[in-house]
Amino acid sequence: MAPSGSPSASRLNIGDAIHDGWTAFCRAPWSFVLFALLLTALQILVQPLQDGILRGGALSTVPADWLLFVIGLSASLAVSFWGTVGMVGGAWRALAGARPTLGSLLRWDGPGFNRVFQAWLALGAVLSVPLLAIVAVLALTALVLWLIERSGFQLTDSNLLLPALLLGLLVLVLLGLLLVAVLYFGVNQQFLAQVALLERGAPMESVKRGRSLVDPQWILLLLLLLIKATLLVVGLVTFGVGLLVAWPVVSCISTAAYRQLVHKDSPDRSLSPAPPY
C-alpha cells in the first residue's frame, strides 16, 4: 500500500501527462536515445545465446545449449531491468527540470534494480496462482477428452455431445477470464517500476499500490496504456529506428502520469525527488 500519510491519487489528465512527458524527453533527447540504442544493442548481442535451444524447429537436448539459454535469458532480463531503472530515473529527474546525461542513465543503481526486480517477481507470484489453476483445469479437460477418444467413443455421439459442449464452454470461459486478468493487471500495474523505484516499499506493497493508484480511474488509465502502446507500435514499424525515440518518450509519459497521480506538488516525504545513486 502507499506509505502512511501519503495523499490519495489525484485525477489524471492524459493531455498534461503527454505534454509533460514529451517536455521531459526534449530536455535530454540524445541522452535518452543513445541509452535506448545501447540497451537495444545489448539485447541483440545476447539473443543468439537463447536461440541455441531450437535446432531445426525442435528443442535441443544438448545441456550446453540450455546452459547458454539460461545465461542469455538472465543477461536479457538484467539489461531490461537496468534499462527500466535508468529510463524511469532519468524521466523523473527530467520532469523536475534537470537534464539527465547519458552517464547518469548508465549509472548502476543496485538498490533500485533490486526493488524493481522484486516487485516484478511479486506480480508474477500474484498472477501465477490463477494462471496455474486455469492451466490445471485445461490440462484436466484435455485428459478427459483423450480418455474418451482412447475408449473408442466419438464426441459426436448423442450421449457425449452435451458433456463435450460443456467442456468446450468451460475452456472458452477460462481463456476469457485469463484475457480479462491479463488486461486488468496490465493496466493497473503499468506504474509498477515507478512505484518500486521511487516509493521504496516492499515488493507486494508495490503491487497493491499500483492497484490503489489505478483502479479508481481504470478506464482512463486503459486509454493511456493504449496511447503508449500505439506510440511503441508506430516506433516499431518505422524500421525499428523510431522505437529508440518512442521507448524513452513512453517512459517519460508514464512517469509524468505517475507523478500526477501521487500529487507532484505534495510535500509527501515518502517520495524521493530523484532515484538515489
C-alpha positions as CSV (number, residue, x, y, z in Angstrom):
1,M,0.0,0.0,0.0
2,A,1.0,3.6,-0.2
3,P,3.1,4.8,2.7
4,S,1.0,6.1,5.6
5,G,0.3,9.8,5.3
6,S,0.6,9.8,1.5
7,P,-2.2,11.6,-0.4
8,S,-4.9,9.8,-2.3
9,A,-4.5,9.6,-6.0
10,S,-5.5,12.7,-8.0
11,R,-7.4,12.8,-11.2
12,L,-5.2,12.0,-14.2
13,N,-5.1,14.5,-17.1
14,I,-3.8,12.5,-20.1
15,G,-3.1,15.6,-22.2
16,D,-0.9,17.0,-19.4
17,A,0.9,13.7,-18.9
18,I,1.7,13.5,-22.7
19,H,2.8,17.2,-22.7
20,D,4.9,16.8,-19.6
21,G,6.4,13.6,-20.7
22,W,7.4,15.0,-24.1
23,T,8.8,18.1,-22.5
24,A,10.9,15.9,-20.2
25,F,12.2,13.9,-23.1
26,C,13.1,17.1,-25.0
27,R,15.3,18.2,-22.1
28,A,17.8,15.5,-23.0
29,P,16.7,13.7,-26.2
30,W,20.2,12.5,-27.2
31,S,20.9,11.0,-23.8
32,F,17.6,9.1,-23.8
33,V,18.0,7.9,-27.5
34,L,21.6,6.8,-27.0
35,F,20.7,4.9,-23.9
36,A,17.9,3.2,-25.7
37,L,20.3,2.4,-28.6
38,L,22.8,0.9,-26.2
39,L,20.1,-1.3,-24.5
40,T,18.9,-2.5,-27.8
41,A,22.4,-3.4,-28.9
42,L,23.0,-5.4,-25.8
43,Q,19.7,-7.3,-26.2
44,I,20.7,-8.1,-29.8
45,L,24.1,-9.4,-28.6
46,V,22.7,-11.8,-26.0
47,Q,19.9,-13.0,-28.2
48,P,22.0,-15.7,-30.0
49,L,22.6,-17.4,-26.7
50,Q,18.9,-18.0,-26.3
51,D,18.4,-19.2,-29.9
52,G,20.6,-22.3,-29.5
53,I,17.9,-24.4,-27.8
54,L,15.9,-24.5,-31.0
55,R,17.6,-26.8,-33.6
56,G,15.6,-27.5,-36.7
57,G,12.4,-26.3,-35.1
58,A,12.7,-28.7,-32.2
59,L,14.0,-28.2,-28.7
60,S,17.7,-29.1,-28.2
61,T,18.7,-32.0,-26.0
62,V,22.2,-30.7,-25.5
63,P,22.8,-29.5,-21.9
64,A,25.3,-26.8,-23.1
65,D,22.5,-25.2,-25.2
66,W,20.2,-25.0,-22.2
67,L,23.0,-23.5,-20.1
68,L,23.7,-20.9,-22.7
69,F,19.9,-20.2,-22.9
70,V,19.7,-19.6,-19.1
71,I,22.8,-17.3,-19.3
72,G,21.3,-15.4,-22.2
73,L,17.9,-15.1,-20.6
74,S,19.4,-13.9,-17.4
75,A,21.5,-11.3,-19.2
76,S,18.5,-10.1,-21.2
77,L,16.4,-9.7,-18.1
78,A,19.3,-7.9,-16.3
79,V,19.6,-5.5,-19.3
80,S,15.8,-4.9,-19.3
81,F,15.6,-4.1,-15.6
82,W,18.7,-2.0,-15.7
83,G,17.2,-0.1,-18.6
84,T,13.9,0.4,-16.8
85,V,15.6,1.8,-13.7
86,G,17.7,4.2,-15.9
87,M,14.7,5.3,-18.0
88,V,12.4,5.9,-15.0
89,G,15.1,7.6,-13.0
90,G,16.1,9.9,-16.0
91,A,12.4,10.7,-16.7
92,W,11.8,11.6,-13.0
93,R,14.8,14.0,-13.0
94,A,13.8,15.5,-16.3
95,L,10.3,16.1,-15.1
96,A,11.9,18.0,-12.2
97,G,13.7,20.3,-14.7
98,A,17.1,18.6,-14.8
99,R,18.9,17.4,-18.0
100,P,19.9,13.8,-17.5
101,T,23.2,12.9,-19.0
102,L,24.0,9.6,-20.7
103,G,26.3,8.8,-17.8
104,S,23.5,9.3,-15.2
105,L,21.3,7.0,-17.2
106,L,24.0,4.4,-17.4
107,R,24.9,4.6,-13.7
108,W,24.2,1.4,-11.8
109,D,21.6,1.7,-9.0
110,G,21.8,-1.7,-7.2
111,P,19.1,-1.0,-4.6
112,G,16.7,0.4,-7.3
113,F,17.4,-2.6,-9.5
114,N,16.6,-5.0,-6.7
115,R,13.3,-3.2,-5.8
116,V,12.1,-3.2,-9.4
117,F,13.1,-6.8,-9.9
118,Q,11.5,-8.0,-6.7
119,A,8.3,-6.1,-7.4
120,W,8.0,-7.9,-10.8
121,L,8.6,-11.2,-9.0
122,A,5.8,-10.3,-6.6
123,L,3.5,-9.5,-9.5
124,G,4.5,-12.8,-11.2
125,A,3.6,-14.7,-7.9
126,V,0.2,-13.0,-7.8
127,L,-0.5,-13.9,-11.4
128,S,0.8,-17.4,-11.1
129,V,-2.0,-18.6,-8.8
130,P,-5.0,-18.1,-11.1
131,L,-2.8,-19.0,-14.1
132,L,-1.8,-22.4,-12.6
133,A,-5.4,-23.0,-11.7
134,I,-6.6,-22.3,-15.2
135,V,-3.7,-24.5,-16.7
136,A,-4.7,-27.3,-14.4
137,V,-8.3,-27.2,-15.4
138,L,-7.4,-27.1,-19.1
139,A,-5.0,-30.0,-18.7
140,L,-7.7,-32.0,-16.9
141,T,-10.1,-31.2,-19.7
142,A,-7.6,-32.4,-22.3
143,L,-7.0,-35.6,-20.3
144,V,-10.7,-36.3,-20.2
145,L,-11.1,-35.8,-24.0
146,W,-8.0,-38.0,-24.6
147,L,-9.5,-40.8,-22.4
148,I,-12.8,-40.5,-24.2
149,E,-11.0,-40.9,-27.6
150,R,-8.9,-43.8,-26.3
151,S,-12.1,-45.6,-25.2
152,G,-13.3,-45.6,-28.7
153,F,-16.1,-43.1,-28.3
154,Q,-16.8,-40.2,-30.6
155,L,-17.6,-36.8,-29.2
156,T,-20.4,-36.6,-31.7
157,D,-22.2,-39.5,-30.0
158,S,-25.5,-38.3,-28.6
159,N,-24.7,-39.3,-25.1
160,L,-21.4,-37.4,-25.2
161,L,-22.5,-34.3,-27.1
162,L,-23.7,-32.3,-24.1
163,P,-20.6,-33.1,-21.8
164,A,-18.3,-32.2,-24.8
165,L,-20.2,-28.9,-25.3
166,L,-19.9,-28.1,-21.6
167,L,-16.2,-28.8,-21.6
168,G,-15.7,-26.6,-24.6
169,L,-17.7,-23.8,-23.0
170,L,-15.6,-24.2,-19.8
171,V,-12.4,-23.9,-21.9
172,L,-13.7,-20.7,-23.6
173,V,-14.8,-19.2,-20.2
174,L,-11.4,-19.9,-18.7
175,L,-9.5,-18.4,-21.6
176,G,-11.8,-15.4,-21.4
177,L,-11.0,-15.0,-17.7
178,L,-7.3,-15.3,-18.4
179,L,-7.5,-12.5,-21.0
180,V,-9.5,-10.3,-18.6
181,A,-6.9,-10.9,-15.9
182,V,-4.0,-10.0,-18.2
183,L,-5.8,-6.8,-19.3
184,Y,-6.7,-5.8,-15.8
185,F,-3.2,-6.3,-14.3
186,G,-1.6,-4.9,-17.4
187,V,-3.5,-1.6,-16.8
188,N,-3.2,-1.3,-13.1
189,Q,0.5,-2.3,-12.9
190,Q,1.7,0.0,-15.6
191,F,3.4,2.1,-12.9
192,L,5.0,-0.8,-11.0
193,A,8.5,0.3,-11.9
194,Q,7.9,3.9,-10.8
195,V,6.3,2.8,-7.5
196,A,9.0,0.3,-6.7
197,L,11.9,2.6,-7.6
198,L,10.6,5.9,-6.1
199,E,8.4,4.8,-3.2
200,R,10.8,2.1,-1.9
201,G,8.1,-0.1,-0.4
202,A,8.1,-3.9,0.0
203,P,7.5,-5.9,-3.3
204,M,4.0,-6.9,-2.5
205,E,3.2,-3.4,-1.3
206,S,4.3,-2.0,-4.6
207,V,1.8,-4.3,-6.4
208,K,-1.0,-3.2,-4.1
209,R,0.0,0.4,-4.5
210,G,-0.4,0.1,-8.3
211,R,-4.0,-1.1,-7.8
212,S,-4.8,1.8,-5.4
213,L,-3.5,4.3,-7.8
214,V,-5.1,3.0,-11.0
215,D,-8.4,1.2,-10.0
216,P,-10.4,4.4,-9.2
217,Q,-9.9,5.6,-12.8
218,W,-9.1,2.3,-14.5
219,I,-10.8,3.2,-17.8
220,L,-8.8,6.4,-18.1
221,L,-5.6,4.5,-17.5
222,L,-6.6,1.9,-20.1
223,L,-6.8,4.8,-22.6
224,L,-3.3,6.0,-21.5
225,L,-2.0,2.4,-22.0
226,L,-3.5,2.2,-25.5
227,I,-1.9,5.6,-26.4
228,K,1.5,4.4,-25.1
229,A,1.2,1.1,-27.0
230,T,0.3,3.0,-30.2
231,L,3.4,5.1,-29.8
232,L,5.6,2.0,-29.4
233,V,3.9,0.3,-32.4
234,V,4.5,3.3,-34.6
235,G,8.1,3.4,-33.5
236,L,8.5,-0.3,-34.3
237,V,7.0,-0.1,-37.8
238,T,9.3,2.7,-38.8
239,F,12.1,0.2,-39.4
240,G,12.7,0.0,-35.6
241,V,14.6,3.3,-35.6
242,G,11.6,5.2,-34.3
243,L,11.5,2.8,-31.3
244,L,14.7,4.4,-30.0
245,V,12.6,7.6,-29.6
246,A,9.2,6.0,-28.7
247,W,10.6,3.9,-25.9
248,P,12.0,6.8,-23.8
249,V,9.1,9.1,-24.7
250,V,6.7,6.4,-23.4
251,S,8.8,6.1,-20.3
252,C,8.6,9.8,-19.7
253,I,4.9,9.9,-20.3
254,S,4.3,7.0,-17.8
255,T,6.4,8.7,-15.2
256,A,4.7,12.0,-15.8
257,A,1.3,10.3,-15.3
258,Y,2.5,8.6,-12.2
259,R,3.8,12.0,-10.9
260,Q,0.3,13.4,-11.4
261,L,-1.4,10.5,-9.6
262,V,0.8,10.9,-6.5
263,H,0.3,14.7,-6.3
264,K,3.5,16.1,-7.8
265,D,3.2,19.2,-5.7
266,S,2.7,17.3,-2.4
267,P,5.2,17.7,0.4
268,D,4.9,13.9,1.0
269,R,8.4,12.8,2.1
270,S,7.9,9.2,1.2
271,L,8.5,10.1,-2.4
272,S,12.1,10.6,-3.5
273,P,12.8,13.7,-5.6
274,A,15.2,11.5,-7.6
275,P,16.5,8.0,-7.5
276,P,19.5,7.7,-5.2
277,Y,22.9,7.0,-6.6
